C-alpha cells in the first residue's frame, strides 16, 4: 500500500508539472517525425526503422522525465516530509519509479496510432510490432531506472539530468569497445550492449535472456537508488 501511495502522489505531481508535458510533447513530436519521414521515404509498412531510432528519443526525454524524481524533493526540502511517511526508502524509490514508468508507458501507448495507420495501408505482421513494443518498454524502463538513480545522487535537477544523459549515452556506445578491443573487455562490452539486445525485439525475437538482462539492470539500479537515498537520510 505504501508503494501505491507514493505512486499516486508522484503521478499526481507529474500531471501538474509543465516538465512532464514538455517531455511528452518532445517524445510524440520526434516520434511522429521519425515515423512520417521513414514511411514516406521507404513506403514500406514496417515499424522497425522507427523503433531503431527510438534510442535517440529516449536519450533526450528520459532526463526530462526523471531529473526531478528524487532531486526535487531535496531541493525543495520536502524530502524530510517524505521520510516521515510510513514508507521505507525502497518503497519510496519503487513508487516513484513506477509512476515514471506509467507516464512513459502512456506516452508509448499513444504511438499505437502508427501501427493502426500501417494496418489501414497494408497488412504488416503483428509479431514484430508487439515484440518491439515489449522491447521499447524494457529499454525505456532501464533508462528510467538510470534516471531515478542519478536523481538520487544530487539535489540539483540539472546535474541529475546531465548525469542521466551521460550514462545513457555511455550505455549506447559501450559496444564500440567490442570492435576496438579483444578478449574479456570486448566480451563484457557485448554483454552490456543494451541497444543490440533491443534490436532482436524489433525483429520479432523475444529472447528470455534479453528480458532477464533488462529486468536485472532495473533491479540493480533501483537497489543503488535505495542505498543512495538511505545514505542521504543519515547524512
VMD Tcl script that draws the C-alpha trace (Angstrom):
set ca {
  {0.00 0.00 0.00}
  {2.89 2.37 0.75}
  {4.28 1.87 -2.76}
  {0.83 2.61 -4.23}
  {0.51 5.76 -2.10}
  {3.90 7.03 -3.29}
  {2.96 6.05 -6.86}
  {-0.28 8.10 -6.73}
  {1.49 11.07 -5.11}
  {4.20 11.07 -7.77}
  {1.80 10.57 -10.67}
  {-0.35 13.49 -9.49}
  {2.73 15.70 -9.30}
  {3.62 14.73 -12.88}
  {0.14 15.67 -14.10}
  {0.58 19.26 -12.85}
  {4.21 19.55 -13.96}
  {4.96 21.53 -17.14}
  {8.17 19.50 -17.47}
  {6.21 16.25 -17.85}
  {4.02 17.77 -20.57}
  {7.12 19.17 -22.30}
  {8.71 15.70 -22.24}
  {5.52 14.22 -23.69}
  {5.39 16.79 -26.47}
  {9.06 16.22 -27.35}
  {8.57 12.44 -27.34}
  {5.48 12.48 -29.55}
  {6.74 15.22 -31.89}
  {10.05 13.47 -32.62}
  {8.33 10.08 -32.79}
  {5.82 11.42 -35.31}
  {8.60 12.99 -37.35}
  {10.62 9.77 -37.48}
  {7.58 7.66 -38.35}
  {6.35 10.02 -41.09}
  {9.74 10.56 -42.71}
  {10.63 6.85 -42.69}
  {7.22 5.85 -44.08}
  {7.33 8.46 -46.86}
  {10.93 7.56 -47.75}
  {10.56 3.77 -47.77}
  {6.81 3.37 -48.50}
  {7.04 0.10 -46.59}
  {4.60 -0.80 -43.81}
  {7.34 -1.61 -41.30}
  {7.78 -0.09 -37.82}
  {11.31 -1.50 -37.33}
  {13.13 1.59 -38.68}
  {11.09 3.75 -36.31}
  {11.92 1.61 -33.27}
  {15.61 1.53 -34.24}
  {15.59 5.32 -33.81}
  {13.72 5.21 -30.51}
  {17.01 5.36 -28.61}
  {17.61 8.90 -29.84}
  {14.25 9.99 -28.45}
  {14.80 8.24 -25.12}
  {18.25 9.81 -24.81}
  {16.57 13.24 -24.89}
  {13.35 12.52 -22.99}
  {14.50 10.26 -20.14}
  {16.45 13.00 -18.29}
  {13.39 15.28 -18.53}
  {11.16 12.62 -17.01}
  {13.44 11.57 -14.15}
  {15.60 14.58 -13.20}
  {13.04 15.79 -10.67}
  {12.22 12.37 -9.20}
  {14.31 12.48 -6.00}
  {16.46 15.56 -6.58}
  {13.47 17.91 -6.40}
  {12.44 16.53 -3.02}
  {15.78 17.53 -1.54}
  {15.99 20.80 -3.45}
  {12.56 21.92 -2.19}
  {13.22 20.46 1.28}
  {10.21 18.14 1.04}
  {12.45 15.11 1.48}
  {12.12 15.41 5.27}
  {8.33 15.26 4.91}
  {8.71 12.33 2.52}
  {10.81 10.40 5.02}
  {8.16 10.88 7.72}
  {5.65 8.92 5.64}
  {5.04 5.30 6.72}
  {7.20 4.04 3.85}
  {10.69 2.62 3.61}
  {13.30 4.09 1.22}
  {12.78 1.06 -1.02}
  {9.03 1.71 -1.19}
  {9.66 5.40 -1.97}
  {12.08 4.58 -4.80}
  {9.84 1.86 -6.29}
  {6.73 4.06 -6.06}
  {8.46 6.94 -7.81}
  {9.94 4.65 -10.44}
  {6.57 3.03 -11.21}
  {4.95 6.47 -11.61}
  {7.62 7.46 -14.12}
  {7.26 4.13 -15.91}
  {3.46 4.59 -16.07}
  {3.93 8.03 -17.61}
  {6.34 6.61 -20.21}
  {4.02 3.68 -20.94}
  {1.19 6.16 -21.53}
  {3.33 8.11 -23.99}
  {4.35 4.89 -25.73}
  {0.69 3.80 -25.94}
  {-0.14 6.98 -27.85}
  {2.19 5.81 -30.63}
  {-0.23 2.92 -31.26}
  {-1.68 5.17 -33.93}
  {1.38 4.27 -36.06}
  {0.65 0.51 -36.38}
  {-3.04 1.38 -36.76}
  {-2.14 3.53 -39.77}
  {0.09 0.77 -41.19}
  {-2.76 -1.74 -40.90}
  {-5.02 0.72 -42.69}
  {-2.48 0.96 -45.53}
  {-1.26 -2.64 -45.60}
  {-1.09 -5.86 -43.58}
  {2.20 -5.93 -41.64}
  {2.94 -8.96 -39.38}
  {1.78 -8.42 -35.80}
  {4.61 -10.34 -34.10}
  {7.49 -7.88 -34.67}
  {5.24 -4.93 -33.75}
  {4.20 -6.47 -30.42}
  {7.75 -7.59 -29.57}
  {9.07 -4.13 -30.48}
  {6.66 -2.52 -28.02}
  {7.75 -5.01 -25.34}
  {11.39 -4.19 -26.05}
  {10.65 -0.46 -26.03}
  {9.04 -0.80 -22.61}
  {12.03 -2.75 -21.24}
  {14.62 -0.43 -22.82}
  {12.78 2.68 -21.64}
  {12.27 1.14 -18.20}
  {16.02 0.57 -17.92}
  {16.79 4.16 -18.88}
  {14.19 5.46 -16.42}
  {15.90 3.44 -13.68}
  {19.17 5.14 -14.68}
  {17.43 8.50 -14.30}
  {15.97 7.66 -10.88}
  {19.43 6.58 -9.76}
  {21.15 9.77 -10.92}
  {18.34 11.80 -9.34}
  {19.12 10.11 -6.02}
  {22.73 11.29 -6.15}
  {22.19 15.05 -6.06}
  {19.80 17.81 -5.06}
  {20.28 19.56 -8.41}
  {17.80 18.58 -11.12}
  {20.16 19.91 -13.80}
  {23.06 17.78 -12.55}
  {20.78 14.75 -12.28}
  {19.62 15.27 -15.87}
  {23.15 15.66 -17.21}
  {24.35 12.55 -15.36}
  {21.40 10.59 -16.74}
  {22.13 11.78 -20.28}
  {25.80 10.85 -19.93}
  {25.15 7.37 -18.54}
  {22.58 6.53 -21.22}
  {24.95 7.78 -23.91}
  {27.69 5.59 -22.43}
  {25.32 2.57 -22.47}
  {24.64 3.36 -26.13}
  {28.27 3.42 -27.27}
  {29.81 0.90 -24.90}
  {29.55 -1.82 -27.55}
  {32.08 0.15 -29.63}
  {34.68 -1.35 -27.28}
  {33.85 -4.74 -28.75}
  {35.21 -3.53 -32.10}
  {38.24 -1.78 -30.61}
  {39.30 -4.38 -28.06}
  {39.61 -8.14 -27.78}
  {39.28 -10.69 -25.02}
  {37.31 -10.18 -21.79}
  {36.89 -6.42 -22.34}
  {35.24 -6.97 -25.72}
  {33.07 -9.75 -24.28}
  {31.95 -7.54 -21.40}
  {31.12 -4.71 -23.81}
  {28.94 -7.06 -25.88}
  {27.13 -8.26 -22.76}
  {26.38 -4.68 -21.65}
  {25.18 -3.51 -25.08}
  {21.56 -2.51 -24.41}
  {20.67 -1.50 -27.97}
  {21.90 -4.71 -29.58}
  {19.54 -6.63 -27.31}
  {16.70 -4.27 -28.25}
  {17.45 -4.90 -31.93}
  {16.32 -8.52 -31.56}
  {12.92 -7.36 -30.24}
  {12.43 -5.25 -33.39}
  {13.00 -8.42 -35.47}
  {10.19 -10.21 -33.64}
  {12.56 -12.20 -31.40}
  {11.75 -12.28 -27.67}
  {14.81 -13.82 -26.04}
  {14.34 -14.60 -22.34}
  {18.00 -13.73 -21.66}
  {17.39 -10.22 -23.01}
  {14.28 -9.83 -20.85}
  {16.25 -11.05 -17.81}
  {19.07 -8.61 -18.63}
  {16.77 -5.58 -18.68}
  {14.85 -6.66 -15.55}
  {18.13 -7.30 -13.70}
  {19.54 -3.93 -14.78}
  {16.39 -2.18 -13.50}
  {16.57 -4.06 -10.18}
  {20.27 -3.21 -9.68}
  {19.76 0.48 -10.50}
  {16.77 0.75 -8.15}
  {18.77 -1.01 -5.42}
  {21.57 1.53 -5.86}
  {18.96 4.32 -5.70}
  {17.66 2.95 -2.39}
  {21.17 2.80 -0.95}
  {21.82 6.36 -2.12}
  {18.58 7.58 -0.52}
  {19.42 5.79 2.73}
  {22.90 7.33 2.77}
  {21.48 10.82 2.28}
  {18.94 10.24 5.04}
  {21.67 9.62 7.60}
  {23.93 12.49 6.45}
}
mol new
graphics top color blue
foreach p $ca { graphics top sphere $p radius 0.5 }
foreach p [lrange $ca 0 end-1] q [lrange $ca 1 end] { graphics top cylinder $p $q radius 0.2 }
display resetview
